[in-house]
Amino acid sequence: MLIRVKLQRQVRQICFLLNQPGVSQRRTLHLKMAARAKFFDSTISTKGEFMRKDSSFRNWITADGSSGFKAEGDRYHLYVSLACPWAHRTLIARKLKGLEDVIPYTVVDWLMGEKGWNFTDKKPKCSPDPLFNAQYVRELYFKANPDYEGRFTVPMLWDKKNSTIVTNESSEIIQMFNSEFNDFCATPEQKELDLYPEHLKAQVDGVNEWIYNDINNGVYKSGFARSQEAYDKAVTQLFASLDRVEEILSKTRYLTGNQLTLADIRLFTTLVRFDPVYVGHFKCNKKRIMDYPNLWGYTRDVYQTPGVAETVDREHIEKHYQQSHTSINPFAIVAIGPELDFNLPHNRDKMTKA
């Protein structure tokens, strides 16, 4: 009898607590956090390390069409998030090569919810899906492959002719934009521009390998770590590699010399997000990019390259990370700063060849 009375009392206490103001809201918040966390669960190792999966669609566009995907006008459509550093790469390459009239693009909502990226016309620069009026990017993946089981990522390049995804691998999209669409570039200068020249390919590939692992993906491995060990490992390697880049940039204007390459585009999209987001949100706070004289000047140098600044949108960047990652930032509060002026003089154009 005494045990039953105690149990009844505990049940009443629990019911009372659950009906208190704010409890239901907190319970809803926790359920949403759990749902969004599923996005990352399959990519976390037993040691709590974030493991990024490879892209699933890896077709290639060629100028002559030998791959089955010929470079043509009004055939391909690019889906991007202005917040995403991987998608940002493709917008920069598209801009520098003068492909605005050849490769149209659609921007998704900065808020990534339980079903992934969605389309909206309620936020600046976003628009509905112009091809299928899809509500979510995931619908396009299933349209390309009804049995698809991977992640629904951007950037994603769609082939309107074959009604399928060409690729969702950013590093390959920027290579294709650089070399396979030269007949469609807006100006002769943009046609001649080569961001992946033959004589620098080995150097570009070399720096890309460790910069991707340690810096581009390193900020994510730090921010999404689920153990102290995993975080310490990732963040230590991140700053060791930033120090390494700082040393390189003390001698040359760009990563591989005096010429802007795809390697610089790939690094820039991480650097431009570092102080606004990664320092606080991903706990990458040992140093800011502003604390590195060469890296900070280099970031401003690339930003001030004609066409690049207009591809950067801090509102999308800051609101995406801080509102979408509720497992890190449960109340989705967006920080006020920092104040950054990417238009300050950089003087790196005065550097001579190393």
C-alpha positions in Angstrom: 0.0 0.0 0.0 2.8 2.4 1.0 4.6 1.7 -2.4 1.4 2.4 -4.3 0.9 5.7 -2.5 4.4 6.7 -3.3 4.1 5.8 -7.0 0.8 7.8 -7.2 2.5 10.8 -5.6 5.4 10.6 -8.1 3.0 10.4 -11.0 1.1 13.5 -9.8 4.4 15.3 -9.4 5.5 14.5 -12.9 2.1 15.5 -14.4 2.3 18.8 -12.4 5.8 19.5 -13.8 4.9 18.7 -17.4 2.0 21.2 -17.2 4.2 24.0 -15.9 4.7 27.0 -18.3 7.6 26.5 -20.7 7.9 22.7 -20.2 5.9 21.8 -23.3 7.9 24.3 -25.3 11.2 22.8 -24.0 10.0 19.3 -24.7 9.1 20.4 -28.3 12.5 22.0 -28.7 14.3 18.8 -27.5 12.3 16.7 -30.0 13.3 19.1 -32.8 16.9 18.9 -31.7 16.8 15.2 -31.7 15.3 15.1 -35.2 17.8 17.5 -36.6 20.6 15.6 -34.9 19.7 12.5 -37.0 21.4 14.4 -39.9 24.7 14.0 -38.2 24.2 10.7 -36.3 25.3 8.5 -39.3 28.4 10.6 -39.7 29.8 10.4 -36.2 32.4 7.7 -35.3 32.5 5.7 -32.1 35.1 8.2 -30.9 32.7 11.1 -31.5 34.5 12.2 -34.7 32.5 13.9 -37.5 33.0 11.8 -40.7 31.9 13.5 -43.9 30.5 11.2 -46.5 31.6 11.3 -50.1 29.3 12.9 -52.7 27.0 10.4 -54.5 26.5 11.7 -58.0 29.8 12.1 -59.9 29.1 12.5 -63.6 31.2 14.9 -65.7 30.3 17.6 -68.2 32.7 17.9 -71.2 33.0 20.5 -73.9 32.7 17.8 -76.6 30.0 15.8 -74.9 32.1 12.6 -74.8 31.0 12.0 -71.2 27.3 12.0 -72.1 26.9 15.4 -70.6 27.8 18.1 -73.2 28.5 21.7 -72.2 25.5 23.6 -73.6 23.6 26.8 -72.9 20.2 26.5 -71.1 20.8 22.8 -70.2 22.1 22.9 -66.6 20.7 24.4 -63.4 22.6 24.9 -60.2 21.1 24.6 -56.8 22.9 26.3 -53.9 22.8 27.7 -50.4 24.5 31.1 -49.9 25.4 29.9 -46.5 27.2 26.7 -47.6 31.0 27.0 -48.2 30.9 24.1 -50.7 28.1 25.7 -52.7 29.8 29.1 -52.5 32.8 27.7 -54.4 30.6 27.1 -57.4 29.2 30.6 -57.4 32.6 32.1 -57.4 33.9 30.0 -60.2 30.7 30.6 -62.2 31.1 34.4 -61.7 34.8 34.6 -62.5 34.3 32.5 -65.7 31.4 34.7 -66.9 28.8 31.9 -66.9 25.9 33.8 -65.4 23.8 33.6 -68.6 24.7 29.9 -69.2 24.3 28.4 -65.7 21.2 29.8 -63.8 20.9 29.0 -60.1 18.4 28.8 -57.3 19.1 29.7 -53.7 17.5 27.6 -51.0 16.3 28.8 -47.6 19.1 29.4 -45.1 17.3 27.4 -42.5 17.8 23.7 -42.9 15.1 21.8 -41.0 14.2 18.2 -40.4 13.8 17.4 -44.1 16.9 19.2 -45.2 17.1 22.2 -47.6 13.8 23.7 -48.7 12.7 26.3 -51.2 11.1 29.6 -50.2 10.3 33.0 -51.6 9.9 34.5 -48.2 13.6 35.3 -47.6 16.1 37.6 -49.4 17.6 36.1 -52.5 15.7 32.8 -52.1 13.2 31.6 -54.7 10.9 28.6 -55.4 12.2 25.7 -57.4 11.8 26.8 -61.1 12.0 23.4 -62.6 9.6 21.2 -60.7 8.1 23.4 -58.0 9.6 21.1 -55.5 9.3 22.0 -51.8 12.6 20.3 -50.7 15.9 19.6 -52.4 15.4 15.9 -51.4 12.6 15.7 -53.9 15.0 16.4 -56.7 17.3 13.6 -55.5 14.4 11.1 -55.6 13.4 12.4 -59.0 16.9 11.5 -60.2 17.0 8.2 -58.3 13.9 6.9 -56.6 16.0 4.5 -54.5 18.5 7.2 -53.4 19.7 6.7 -49.8 22.4 9.4 -49.4 22.3 12.9 -48.1 20.5 15.7 -49.8 23.2 18.2 -50.3 24.0 21.4 -52.2 25.6 22.4 -54.5 23.8 20.2 -56.9 24.0 20.5 -60.7 20.9 19.4 -62.6 20.7 18.4 -66.2 17.4 19.5 -67.7 17.8 17.5 -70.9 18.1 14.1 -69.1 16.2 15.2 -66.0 18.8 14.0 -63.6 21.6 15.1 -61.3 25.0 15.6 -63.0 27.0 15.9 -59.8 26.7 17.1 -56.2 30.5 17.3 -55.7 31.6 21.0 -55.5 35.3 20.4 -56.2 34.4 18.8 -59.6 31.7 21.4 -60.5 34.3 24.2 -60.2 36.7 22.3 -62.4 34.0 21.9 -65.0 33.1 25.5 -64.9 36.8 26.4 -65.3 37.5 24.3 -68.4 34.5 22.9 -70.1 32.3 25.9 -70.7 34.9 28.2 -72.4 32.8 28.6 -75.5 30.1 30.2 -73.4 32.2 32.7 -71.3 30.9 36.3 -71.4 34.2 37.9 -72.4 37.5 36.8 -74.1 39.3 37.5 -70.8 37.1 35.2 -68.9 37.5 32.5 -71.6 41.3 32.8 -71.2 41.2 32.7 -67.4 42.4 29.4 -66.2 42.0 28.7 -62.5 43.5 25.3 -62.8 46.5 25.7 -65.2 48.4 22.6 -66.2 51.7 23.8 -64.8 50.2 24.4 -61.3 47.9 21.3 -61.1 50.3 19.3 -58.9 50.7 22.2 -56.5 47.0 22.9 -56.4 46.1 19.3 -55.8 48.7 19.0 -53.1 47.5 22.0 -51.0 43.9 21.1 -51.6 44.4 17.7 -50.0 45.5 18.9 -46.6 43.5 22.1 -46.6 40.3 20.2 -47.3 41.0 17.7 -44.5 42.4 20.1 -41.9 40.7 23.4 -42.6 37.6 23.2 -44.9 36.4 20.1 -43.2 38.4 20.7 -40.0 36.0 23.4 -38.8 33.1 20.9 -39.1 35.1 18.2 -37.4 35.7 20.6 -34.5 32.1 21.9 -34.4 30.4 18.6 -34.7 32.7 16.6 -32.4 30.8 14.6 -29.8 33.7 14.0 -27.5 36.5 16.1 -26.0 39.1 13.8 -27.6 37.6 14.3 -31.1 37.4 18.0 -30.7 40.9 18.4 -29.4 42.3 16.3 -32.3 40.4 18.3 -34.9 40.9 21.8 -33.6 44.6 21.3 -32.9 45.1 20.1 -36.5 43.0 23.0 -37.8 45.2 25.7 -36.2 48.4 23.9 -37.1 47.3 24.0 -40.7 46.2 27.6 -40.5 49.7 28.4 -39.2 51.1 26.5 -42.2 49.0 28.6 -44.6 50.0 31.8 -42.8 53.6 30.9 -43.5 53.0 30.1 -47.2 51.2 33.5 -47.6 54.0 35.3 -46.1 56.0 34.5 -49.2 53.5 34.4 -52.0 50.3 36.3 -52.8 48.2 33.2 -53.4 48.6 29.6 -52.3 50.6 28.5 -55.3 52.3 31.7 -56.3 51.1 34.9 -57.9 48.1 33.4 -59.7 44.6 32.9 -58.3 43.6 29.3 -58.6 40.8 26.9 -57.6 42.8 26.2 -54.4 42.3 29.8 -53.3 38.6 29.7 -54.0 38.3 26.5 -52.0 40.1 28.1 -49.0 38.5 31.5 -49.2 35.0 30.2 -48.6 36.1 28.8 -45.3 38.1 31.8 -44.3 35.2 34.3 -45.0 33.0 32.3 -42.6 35.6 31.7 -39.9 35.4 34.8 -37.7 31.6 35.4 -38.2 30.6 31.7 -37.5 33.3 29.2 -36.8 35.1 31.0 -34.0 32.1 31.0 -31.7 29.6 28.5 -33.1 32.1 25.7 -33.9 34.5 26.6 -30.9 37.4 27.3 -33.3 38.4 30.2 -31.0 42.2 29.7 -30.4 42.7 32.6 -32.9 40.7 34.6 -35.4 41.6 35.0 -39.0 42.0 38.7 -38.1 44.8 37.6 -35.8 46.8 36.3 -38.8 48.3 39.2 -40.7 48.8 37.3 -44.0 45.6 35.2 -43.8 43.5 38.3 -43.0 45.1 40.3 -45.9 44.7 37.3 -48.2 41.0 36.9 -47.3 40.4 40.6 -48.2 42.5 40.2 -51.3 40.3 37.4 -52.7 37.1 39.1 -51.5 38.1 42.2 -53.5 38.7 40.2 -56.6 36.1 41.6 -59.1 32.9 39.6 -58.8 33.7 37.7 -55.6 32.2 40.1 -53.0 28.7 39.8 -54.5 28.8 36.0 -53.9 29.2 36.6 -50.1 26.1 36.9 -48.0 26.7 37.2 -44.3 23.0 37.1 -43.4 22.5 33.7 -45.0 25.8 32.5 -43.5 25.3 33.6 -39.9 21.6 32.7 -39.7 22.0 29.3 -41.3 24.6 27.9 -38.9 23.2 29.5 -35.8 19.5 28.7 -36.5 19.9 25.3 -38.1 22.3 23.6 -35.8 20.1 23.4 -32.7 22.2 20.6 -31.3 24.9 23.2 -30.9 22.8 26.3 -30.4 19.5 25.1 -28.9 17.6 28.4 -28.8 18.8 29.4 -32.3 20.0 32.8 -31.2 22.1 34.6 -33.8 25.1 36.5 -32.5 25.4 40.2 -33.2 29.0 40.3 -34.4 31.7 40.5 -35.3 32.3 43.7 -37.2 34.5 42.9 -40.2 35.5 45.1 -43.1 36.6 43.0 -46.0 37.1 46.1 -48.1 40.1 47.4 -46.1 43.3 47.8 -48.2 45.3 44.5 -48.3 48.4 45.6 -50.3 49.1 42.0 -51.3 49.0 43.0 -55.0 52.5 44.5 -54.3 54.0 41.2 -53.4 56.7 39.9 -55.8 57.2 36.3 -56.8 58.7 34.1 -54.2 
